[in-house]
Amino acid sequence: MDGTFWDREAGYLTEDEFNYTSAIRKNFGGPRRTSECYNVMEFSFEEAYIPYIIPTTIFFRRYWWIGFPICAVYLALIFGGRSYMRHRPAYVLRRTLICWNSTIALFSIFLTFKFIPYTVSEIYTGHFYSTACFANYMDFSCQRLFIYGWLFGLSKVVELGDTAFIVLRKKPLLFLHWYHHVTVLLFCWYSMGKGASIAVGLFFVVNNAAVHAFMYTYYALRALGVHVPRWASMSLTLLQISQMLVAIYLNLLAYHLKRTTYP
């Protein structure tokens, strides 16, 4: 086929994709690790996913832009749904809401449990700056963690369902709520496909997951009827804003390092 290249893992690729895949296997010319990635509680499915790292990376490199139509449909549905519900009685959905929030809370807690030790280890061993630029595809110990990055990216689409509960229960639809969902989804999908450094996403995972672990636990407790102090709600808002600032910092850091330390 003219203009295409064959890759044993990803199939037919364009020249750009083929060059990108070759760079991945050489870890983008980055420095070799002097220690393994710290992975607390290893699972068999982590290793089973390793053959799909390259194909999944190419998928997001090709289709990162799908995040835009997804967000467009999301915005149309939530604002259209709010108009539809204006003269209709609100749904209660208490049990469904408890299950929804509890499930996402557990998922976020699990990701936090996996990635906080990893992040602390990277900082302690001095790999933080190099890892911000290079995703260490070729290191087996690091490859086992990549499945969580892709699950995290897909979870941003699932989490759009949060707003359905707000609309159907006729609760206030705050700008910060839907803006956060849209920007995080677009950021994640772009980072996984075309971002300055896909490795930055590994640090963003723990940043976002830790905030969501608290946030969805808070929502689950509220749905259960447990009294939660007002300061907890205010703290969550500050955490949501802070994670956006951290994400901006991480990307600026990766951009700076790639222009200076690791060109």
N, C-alpha and C positions, 0 to 999 in steps of 0.2 A: 504494500500500500504506500503510495507516494506521500511524503510529508509526515509519515508516522514511523515510530520505532517500537520494537517489541521488547517488553520487560517481562521477566519470568514470573514476577509477582503481581504486577498491575495490568498486564496485557498491553494493548496498543496505546501508545502515548504520543503526544505532539513533541516537537523538538524541545520546547520549553519545559514540558513535564518530564521528559527523559533526562534533561540536564539537571532538573531539580531533584529527581530521584537519585541520580548519581551523586549529587552533592549530599543528599541525606545519608547515603551509605558511607560517605567519607566524613560524616559529622560536620559538613560545611567547612572543613579544614580547621576545625576547632581543636583545642588542646585535649590530649587524652586524659581521662580521669585517673587519679591516683588512688581512689577508693571506690567501693561500690555505692550505688544509691541505697539509702536506708529504706527498707520496706518492711513495716511492721505487719505481722500476720499475713504471710503469703498464701495465696489461693491458687488452685490449679487453673481456674478459668483465666487468670492473668497471663499465664504462659501460653494458653491455648489461643489467646488473641494476637500474640506477637506476629504470626504470618499475615495478619490483616492490617498491620500498621501502615505499610506503604500504600495499599489500595485505598484505605480510608483517608489517608492524607491527600491522595490524588483526588478523591471524591470531593473533599472540601475545597481543594484548590480550584476545581472546575466549577463547583456549584455553591460557593460561599454566598453568592448574590441572592440565592433563594431566600435568605433571611429578609430581604426587602419586601417581596410579595407576601411572605408570611406575616410580617408586621403590618402591611397594608390591610390584609384581610382581618387581622386582629383588631385594628383600630376601627374598621368599618363595622365589625360585629359588636364591639363594646358600645360604641356611640349609637349605632342603630338599635342595639338591644336596650339601651337606656331609654331611647324614645319609645320603643315598643312597650316597655314596662311602665311608662309614665302613668297610665290610667288603669293599670292592672294591679291586683293584690300581690304583695311580696311573698316569695317562697321562704320557707323556714330552712330546710336543707341541713338541719343540725347534725344528724348522723353522718351524712355524706361529707359535710365540712370537717367533722372530727377525723374521719378516715383519710381524707385528702391531706389535711395539714399534718397529721401524724406520720403518714407515709413519706412525705417530702422532708419532714423533720428528721426521720430516721435515716433517710438517704443522705441528707446533709451532714448529720452527725457522723455517719460512717466515713464520708469523704474527709471530714475534718480529722477524724481519728487516723486515717491513712496518711494525710498530707502534712499535718503539723510536725510529726517526727521527721519526715523527709525534709521539710523546709528548714527546721532547726539544724538538722545534720548538714545540709548544704552550706548554711551560714557558718557553722562551727568548723567545718573542714576547709573553708575557703573557696568552695566551688560556686558560691552564689553569683558572682559577676559573670563567670564563664557560662554558667547554666542559664543566665538571663539571655544569652545570645545563642547558645547551642543546646539542642534538645537531647543530645547523647543517645541518638537512635542506635548506635552500634554497641552500646554497653548493655549486656543482657539484663543486668540488675535494674537498669533504668527503663528498659523496654516493658517490663512487667507492670509499670505504673501507667502506661499510656492509655490503657482501656478506660481509665477513670476520666481522662481528659475528654475522650469522645462521648462517654456517657454524660458528662457534665454539660457538654455542648448541646446534646439532644434534650437534656432535661430543661434547658431554657425554653424550648418550644412547649414542653409539657406544662411548665409553670405559667404559661399564658392563661391556663385555665383558672388561675386565681381570680381573675377579673370577672369570670362568669358568675362566681358566687356573689361578688359585689353588685353586679347588675341585677341578677335574679332576686337578691335579697333587698334591693333598692337602698343600698348603703351609699354614702358619698364616694364618688369616683374622683380621687385626688390626682392632680397632675403628676406629682412625684411617683405615684403608683405605676401608672401606665408608661410614663417616661422611663422609669427604671427598667421595666420589663423589655421595652423596645431597644433601649441602648445597650443593655447587657447582652441580649440575643445577637444584635448586629455586631457588637464588639467580639463576642466569642466566635461567631462563624467567620468573620473576617480574619481574626487572628489565626484560626486554624487553617485558613486557606491562603491568605495573602499578607498576613501581618508581618511586622518588623521582626518578630521572633515568636515562633510557636512555643518556645520554652517559657516565655513570659506567662503564657496561659497556665502553666503548671503552678506558678506562684499565685496567680489570680484565682485558681480553683480553691485553694485553702482560704484565701481572703473572702471570697464570696460564700463558700460553703459554711465557714464559721459563723458569718452573719446570719445566714439562712437557718442554721441549726438553732440559733436563739429565736429568730423571727417566727419560724413555723411552730416551734415548741410553744411560744407565746400565743400564737393563733389557736393552736390545739387546746391549750388550757382555757382560753377564753370561750371556745366553742363548748368545752365541757362544763362551763359555768364556774370555773375557778376564779376567784378574785385575784387580779394581778395589779400591783401598785401602778399609779399613773407614771411614776418616774421610769418604769420599765418601757412604757410606750415611747416616751421622749428619748430614751437611750437608744432604742431601736432605730428611730428616725436619724439620729446622729451617726449610728453605725452604717446605715444605708448610704448616707452622704459620704462618710469617710472611705467606704470601699470604692466609690467612684474616684475619689482623689488618689487612692492607692493605685488603682488601675492606670490612671493617667501617668503617675510617677513611674510605674514599672515600664510602660511603653517608652516614655522619654528616656529612661535609663538605658533600655535596650538600644534605642536609636543612637544615643550618645556613645555607648560602648562600641557599637558597630562602626561608628565613624572615627573612633580614636583607638581604643585598646585592641579591638578585634575587627579591623577593617576587612 
